[in-house]
Amino acid sequence: MCWSSTPRSTPSLLRSSISIPDAYFNANGTAAARRLVHEHLEHIPEGERPSSLRDLVAQLEATPLTELPPRTVALCHVDANTLNFIRRPRGWLCVDWENSGWGDTSFEIAEIMSHPGYMGVPISRWPWVRDTYCSLSRQTCEPERIQTYYRVLLVYWVVRVARYLYETPRGLDVRLAERREGWEEKLRGQYRHYLDLARAML
C-alpha cells in the first residue's frame, strides 16, 4: 500500500538524505505493464509454452487497452500481505518495507487485487476496493487506471505461474526452502484460475 504522496520530482520535500530506489515490482503506464508480462514470458522457450498461454498473450496484444501515460510517482510498499498493516488508535502503522520504492500507486492497488494470496476473495469485491481507495486517496486516483493494470496483471500471473511450472522441475527456480508437497497441483490450480479470469477480463 502507498502512504506517501511525495513525488520523486520534488526532493526538497523529502525528510531523509537516503536515496530511495524505484519499487521492486511496479509499472508506470500501460507499456511498462505489458513489458512485465513479456519479461517473464521470455524465460519460457517458445516450444515449452502451453497453447493456452500463447493464445492468452496474443489476446492481450490484440486487446485495445487504455494507454496510460506515466504519472508522478509515490512511495509504494510492494507487499500485498495485509498483515503488514497494524491498526493503532490514531491511524495505521505499515511495516516490512524491504521491496518498497517509487512507483505508480494505481499499479500497487491492482497488484493487491490480482495477488494469489487473495484468490479466495470474490471478484465482485474488487470494484469496491478500487473505488473506495480512489475516494479516500489524497492523490489523483483514476479507477480506470487501476482496472487497466488489473487486466494486465491477470495475464502476468498466468505467465508467472507458467514460468514456475517450467523452471521448478528443471532446478531453475532456486529457493532457500523446499517447496511443500503438492506444490505442482497447487500451481496448476492457480494457472487455471488466472487463465479463466484473464480470458474473461480481456
Contacts in CASP RR format, 6 or more apart in sequence:
PFRMAT RR
TARGET T0000
AUTHOR 0000-0000-0000
METHOD contacts of the structure
MODEL  1
MCWSSTPRSTPSLLRSSISIPDAYFNANGTAAARRLVHEHLEHIPEGERP
SSLRDLVAQLEATPLTELPPRTVALCHVDANTLNFIRRPRGWLCVDWENS
GWGDTSFEIAEIMSHPGYMGVPISRWPWVRDTYCSLSRQTCEPERIQTYY
RVLLVYWVVRVARYLYETPRGLDVRLAERREGWEEKLRGQYRHYLDLARA
ML
1 76 0 8 1.000
1 77 0 8 1.000
1 85 0 8 1.000
1 94 0 8 1.000
1 108 0 8 1.000
1 112 0 8 1.000
2 74 0 8 1.000
2 75 0 8 1.000
2 76 0 8 1.000
2 77 0 8 1.000
2 103 0 8 1.000
2 105 0 8 1.000
2 108 0 8 1.000
3 75 0 8 1.000
3 77 0 8 1.000
3 94 0 8 1.000
4 74 0 8 1.000
4 75 0 8 1.000
5 74 0 8 1.000
5 138 0 8 1.000
5 139 0 8 1.000
6 13 0 8 1.000
6 14 0 8 1.000
6 74 0 8 1.000
6 75 0 8 1.000
7 13 0 8 1.000
7 72 0 8 1.000
7 73 0 8 1.000
7 74 0 8 1.000
8 20 0 8 1.000
8 72 0 8 1.000
8 73 0 8 1.000
8 102 0 8 1.000
9 72 0 8 1.000
20 75 0 8 1.000
20 100 0 8 1.000
20 101 0 8 1.000
20 102 0 8 1.000
21 101 0 8 1.000
21 102 0 8 1.000
22 73 0 8 1.000
22 101 0 8 1.000
22 102 0 8 1.000
22 103 0 8 1.000
23 76 0 8 1.000
23 78 0 8 1.000
23 99 0 8 1.000
23 100 0 8 1.000
23 101 0 8 1.000
23 102 0 8 1.000
23 103 0 8 1.000
23 108 0 8 1.000
24 78 0 8 1.000
24 99 0 8 1.000
24 100 0 8 1.000
24 101 0 8 1.000
25 78 0 8 1.000
25 99 0 8 1.000
25 111 0 8 1.000
26 76 0 8 1.000
26 78 0 8 1.000
26 101 0 8 1.000
26 102 0 8 1.000
26 103 0 8 1.000
26 104 0 8 1.000
26 107 0 8 1.000
26 108 0 8 1.000
26 111 0 8 1.000
27 33 0 8 1.000
27 35 0 8 1.000
27 36 0 8 1.000
27 104 0 8 1.000
27 107 0 8 1.000
27 149 0 8 1.000
27 152 0 8 1.000
28 70 0 8 1.000
28 71 0 8 1.000
28 73 0 8 1.000
28 103 0 8 1.000
28 104 0 8 1.000
28 107 0 8 1.000
29 67 0 8 1.000
29 68 0 8 1.000
29 69 0 8 1.000
29 70 0 8 1.000
29 71 0 8 1.000
29 104 0 8 1.000
29 107 0 8 1.000
30 65 0 8 1.000
30 66 0 8 1.000
30 67 0 8 1.000
30 68 0 8 1.000
30 148 0 8 1.000
30 152 0 8 1.000
31 67 0 8 1.000
32 70 0 8 1.000
33 68 0 8 1.000
33 107 0 8 1.000
33 148 0 8 1.000
33 149 0 8 1.000
33 152 0 8 1.000
33 153 0 8 1.000
33 156 0 8 1.000
34 60 0 8 1.000
34 152 0 8 1.000
36 152 0 8 1.000
36 156 0 8 1.000
37 57 0 8 1.000
37 60 0 8 1.000
37 152 0 8 1.000
37 155 0 8 1.000
37 156 0 8 1.000
37 159 0 8 1.000
40 156 0 8 1.000
40 159 0 8 1.000
40 160 0 8 1.000
40 163 0 8 1.000
41 49 0 8 1.000
41 53 0 8 1.000
41 57 0 8 1.000
41 159 0 8 1.000
41 163 0 8 1.000
43 163 0 8 1.000
43 166 0 8 1.000
43 167 0 8 1.000
44 53 0 8 1.000
44 159 0 8 1.000
44 162 0 8 1.000
44 163 0 8 1.000
44 166 0 8 1.000
48 166 0 8 1.000
49 162 0 8 1.000
50 162 0 8 1.000
52 195 0 8 1.000
53 158 0 8 1.000
53 159 0 8 1.000
53 162 0 8 1.000
56 155 0 8 1.000
56 158 0 8 1.000
56 195 0 8 1.000
56 198 0 8 1.000
56 199 0 8 1.000
56 202 0 8 1.000
57 155 0 8 1.000
57 159 0 8 1.000
59 199 0 8 1.000
59 202 0 8 1.000
60 152 0 8 1.000
60 155 0 8 1.000
60 198 0 8 1.000
60 202 0 8 1.000
63 151 0 8 1.000
63 202 0 8 1.000
65 148 0 8 1.000
65 151 0 8 1.000
65 152 0 8 1.000
66 144 0 8 1.000
66 145 0 8 1.000
66 148 0 8 1.000
68 145 0 8 1.000
68 148 0 8 1.000
68 149 0 8 1.000
70 104 0 8 1.000
71 104 0 8 1.000
71 106 0 8 1.000
71 140 0 8 1.000
71 145 0 8 1.000
73 102 0 8 1.000
73 103 0 8 1.000
73 104 0 8 1.000
74 102 0 8 1.000
74 103 0 8 1.000
74 104 0 8 1.000
74 105 0 8 1.000
74 139 0 8 1.000
75 100 0 8 1.000
75 101 0 8 1.000
75 102 0 8 1.000
75 103 0 8 1.000
76 100 0 8 1.000
76 101 0 8 1.000
76 102 0 8 1.000
76 103 0 8 1.000
76 104 0 8 1.000
76 105 0 8 1.000
76 107 0 8 1.000
76 108 0 8 1.000
77 84 0 8 1.000
77 94 0 8 1.000
77 96 0 8 1.000
77 97 0 8 1.000
77 100 0 8 1.000
77 108 0 8 1.000
78 99 0 8 1.000
78 100 0 8 1.000
78 101 0 8 1.000
78 108 0 8 1.000
78 111 0 8 1.000
79 96 0 8 1.000
79 97 0 8 1.000
79 98 0 8 1.000
79 99 0 8 1.000
79 100 0 8 1.000
80 111 0 8 1.000
80 112 0 8 1.000
80 115 0 8 1.000
80 117 0 8 1.000
80 118 0 8 1.000
81 96 0 8 1.000
84 94 0 8 1.000
84 95 0 8 1.000
84 96 0 8 1.000
85 92 0 8 1.000
85 93 0 8 1.000
85 94 0 8 1.000
85 95 0 8 1.000
86 92 0 8 1.000
86 93 0 8 1.000
86 94 0 8 1.000
86 95 0 8 1.000
104 145 0 8 1.000
104 149 0 8 1.000
105 137 0 8 1.000
105 139 0 8 1.000
105 141 0 8 1.000
106 141 0 8 1.000
106 142 0 8 1.000
106 145 0 8 1.000
106 146 0 8 1.000
106 149 0 8 1.000
107 149 0 8 1.000
109 129 0 8 1.000
109 130 0 8 1.000
109 133 0 8 1.000
109 146 0 8 1.000
110 146 0 8 1.000
110 147 0 8 1.000
110 149 0 8 1.000
110 150 0 8 1.000
110 153 0 8 1.000
111 149 0 8 1.000
111 153 0 8 1.000
112 118 0 8 1.000
112 129 0 8 1.000
113 126 0 8 1.000
113 129 0 8 1.000
113 130 0 8 1.000
113 146 0 8 1.000
113 150 0 8 1.000
113 153 0 8 1.000
114 150 0 8 1.000
114 153 0 8 1.000
114 154 0 8 1.000
114 156 0 8 1.000
114 157 0 8 1.000
116 157 0 8 1.000
116 190 0 8 1.000
119 190 0 8 1.000
119 193 0 8 1.000
123 197 0 8 1.000
126 150 0 8 1.000
130 143 0 8 1.000
130 146 0 8 1.000
130 147 0 8 1.000
130 150 0 8 1.000
131 143 0 8 1.000
133 141 0 8 1.000
133 146 0 8 1.000
134 141 0 8 1.000
134 142 0 8 1.000
134 143 0 8 1.000
134 146 0 8 1.000
150 201 0 8 1.000
151 198 0 8 1.000
151 201 0 8 1.000
151 202 0 8 1.000
154 194 0 8 1.000
154 197 0 8 1.000
154 198 0 8 1.000
154 201 0 8 1.000
155 194 0 8 1.000
155 198 0 8 1.000
155 202 0 8 1.000
157 190 0 8 1.000
157 194 0 8 1.000
157 198 0 8 1.000
158 191 0 8 1.000
158 194 0 8 1.000
158 195 0 8 1.000
158 198 0 8 1.000
161 187 0 8 1.000
161 190 0 8 1.000
161 191 0 8 1.000
161 194 0 8 1.000
162 191 0 8 1.000
164 173 0 8 1.000
164 187 0 8 1.000
165 184 0 8 1.000
165 187 0 8 1.000
165 188 0 8 1.000
165 191 0 8 1.000
166 172 0 8 1.000
167 173 0 8 1.000
168 179 0 8 1.000
168 183 0 8 1.000
168 184 0 8 1.000
169 184 0 8 1.000
END
